[in-house]
Amino acid sequence: MRVDETAIPGTYRVQPEPLSDERGHFYEAARHSVLTGLTGLPFTVRQVNNSVSRKGVLRGVHCNDVPDGASKLVTCVRGTILDVMVDLRVGSPAFGRHEVTRMSADDGVALYLPGGVGHAFLALEDGTCVNYLLSTEYVPGAMVDLDALDAELGLPWDLTGPPVRSAKDAAAPSLAEVLASGRLPHYSPPPRPRS
């Protein structure tokens, strides 16, 4: 697999190399030694989440406010999404910057996000399924939500109408409100990847 760091420090885009034949294709979605070796961070799966969405569903922005050990690997396993990562780590050189990736079950692209990097996606097809491998278990109250449509975030959703959102996501505060609350995590430079 190919792993490239994005413009947000400590986040990575993982591109598998599929093996294809008349049956379809097979690829490694993740390998512990590769992720750990390239990121310099241990990645052990403690929880697995799946979401299934219809076309037009917008989920997020969700951010774990406990940066240590709160990494996740996100993969679209059915359908297609427009995925957005946004750096919400106070003091980061990329604070507020976002990275957009179109992901589908066919391309197998995955995104690695360390704690403090917010995540959201827009489902582009009915029945879209997204898989999350999490390095920590869910802790009630440890999640910070932001309004994915907040103009200050400026996330480039390609919307043809209003998105479908949960009541919780629709009521999420703006970036300015969350900054004022002091709940955003602080940036720690990621360890140097191993050679």
C-alpha positions in Angstrom: 0.0 0.0 0.0 1.0 3.6 -0.5 0.8 6.0 2.4 1.1 9.8 1.9 0.9 12.5 4.5 -1.6 15.1 3.7 -1.3 18.9 4.3 -2.6 18.4 7.8 0.4 17.2 10.0 0.0 13.6 11.2 -2.9 12.7 8.8 -2.3 10.2 6.1 -4.1 9.0 2.9 -3.7 5.2 2.4 -4.0 3.9 -1.1 -4.1 0.1 -1.4 -2.7 -1.8 -4.4 -5.6 -4.0 -5.5 -5.2 -7.5 -7.0 -7.8 -7.9 -9.6 -9.1 -10.9 -11.6 -12.4 -12.1 -13.1 -13.9 -12.4 -9.5 -13.4 -8.7 -8.7 -10.6 -7.4 -6.5 -8.8 -7.8 -3.2 -6.7 -5.4 -1.2 -5.2 -4.9 2.2 -7.1 -2.2 3.9 -4.6 -1.8 6.7 -1.5 -3.4 8.1 -0.4 -2.6 11.7 3.3 -2.7 10.9 3.0 -0.4 7.9 0.8 2.2 9.7 3.0 2.1 12.8 6.2 2.3 10.8 5.2 5.2 8.6 3.3 7.3 11.2 5.6 6.5 14.1 2.5 6.0 16.2 1.2 2.7 17.5 -2.2 1.8 16.1 -4.2 -0.9 17.9 -7.9 -1.3 17.2 -10.0 -1.0 20.3 -13.4 -0.3 18.6 -14.9 -0.8 15.2 -17.8 1.4 14.0 -19.9 1.3 10.8 -22.3 3.8 9.5 -24.9 3.3 6.7 -26.2 6.4 5.0 -28.5 7.3 2.2 -27.5 9.8 -0.5 -27.4 13.4 0.9 -26.6 12.5 4.5 -24.0 14.7 6.0 -22.3 13.3 9.2 -20.0 15.4 11.4 -17.9 17.3 12.1 -16.9 15.1 15.0 -13.6 15.4 16.9 -12.3 13.4 19.9 -11.0 15.9 22.4 -8.6 13.4 23.9 -5.7 13.6 21.5 -3.5 10.8 22.9 -4.4 7.4 21.4 -7.6 8.7 19.7 -6.6 7.8 16.2 -8.9 6.4 13.6 -8.7 4.8 10.2 -11.7 5.6 8.0 -12.7 3.6 4.9 -15.7 3.7 2.6 -16.7 0.0 2.1 -19.9 0.6 0.1 -20.9 3.5 -2.1 -19.1 6.8 -2.4 -18.4 9.7 0.0 -16.9 13.1 0.0 -14.8 13.0 3.1 -13.4 16.0 4.9 -10.7 16.1 7.6 -10.2 19.4 9.5 -7.4 20.2 11.8 -8.9 21.3 15.1 -5.8 21.1 17.2 -5.2 24.5 18.8 -1.6 25.6 18.0 -1.3 23.4 15.0 0.5 25.0 12.0 -2.5 23.8 10.0 -5.3 24.8 12.4 -8.6 25.2 10.6 -7.2 23.7 7.3 -9.2 21.0 5.7 -8.4 18.1 3.4 -11.0 16.7 1.0 -10.9 13.1 -0.4 -13.5 11.5 -2.6 -13.6 7.8 -1.4 -15.4 4.8 -2.7 -15.7 1.1 -2.0 -14.0 0.5 -5.4 -10.9 2.6 -4.8 -10.2 1.3 -1.2 -8.7 4.6 -0.1 -8.5 5.0 3.7 -7.7 8.0 5.8 -5.7 8.0 9.0 -6.6 10.7 11.5 -4.9 11.3 14.8 -6.8 12.7 17.8 -7.8 16.3 17.5 -8.5 16.1 13.7 -12.2 16.5 13.0 -14.0 14.3 10.5 -17.1 14.6 8.4 -18.5 13.1 5.2 -21.3 13.5 2.7 -22.8 10.3 1.3 -23.0 10.5 -2.5 -25.0 7.3 -2.9 -27.8 5.4 -1.2 -26.6 2.6 1.1 -23.2 4.1 1.6 -21.3 2.3 4.4 -18.3 3.8 6.2 -16.0 1.7 8.5 -14.0 3.3 11.3 -11.2 1.5 13.1 -10.7 3.3 16.4 -7.6 3.1 18.6 -9.7 3.9 21.7 -13.2 3.0 22.9 -16.0 5.6 22.9 -16.1 7.7 26.0 -19.4 9.6 26.5 -18.7 13.3 26.7 -15.3 13.1 25.0 -16.6 14.1 21.6 -16.6 17.7 20.3 -19.1 18.4 17.5 -18.9 21.3 15.1 -21.4 22.5 12.5 -20.2 21.1 9.2 -22.0 24.0 7.4 -20.2 26.7 9.6 -19.1 29.4 7.1 -15.9 30.0 9.1 -14.8 26.4 8.5 -15.6 26.8 4.8 -15.9 23.1 4.1 -16.5 22.5 0.3 -19.6 20.4 0.3 -21.0 19.9 -3.2 -24.6 20.3 -2.1 -27.5 20.4 -4.6 -30.0 20.9 -1.7 -30.1 20.8 2.1 -28.2 17.8 3.5 -29.8 15.2 5.7 -28.4 15.6 9.3 -29.1 14.3 12.7 -30.6 16.7 15.2 -27.3 16.6 17.1 -25.2 17.5 14.1 -27.6 20.2 12.9 -27.5 21.8 16.4 -23.7 21.6 16.7 -21.9 24.9 17.5 -19.7 27.0 15.2 -15.9 26.9 15.3 -15.9 30.2 17.2 -18.2 28.9 19.9 -16.2 25.7 20.4 -12.9 27.7 20.5 -14.5 29.9 23.2 -15.5 26.8 25.2 -11.8 25.7 25.5 -12.8 22.1 24.5 -10.5 21.8 21.5 -7.4 19.7 22.0 -3.9 21.2 21.8 -1.4 20.3 19.1 1.5 18.1 19.7 3.9 17.5 16.8 3.5 14.0 15.5 6.5 11.7 16.0 8.9 11.4 13.1 8.0 8.5 10.8 10.4 5.6 10.8 12.7 5.2 7.8 
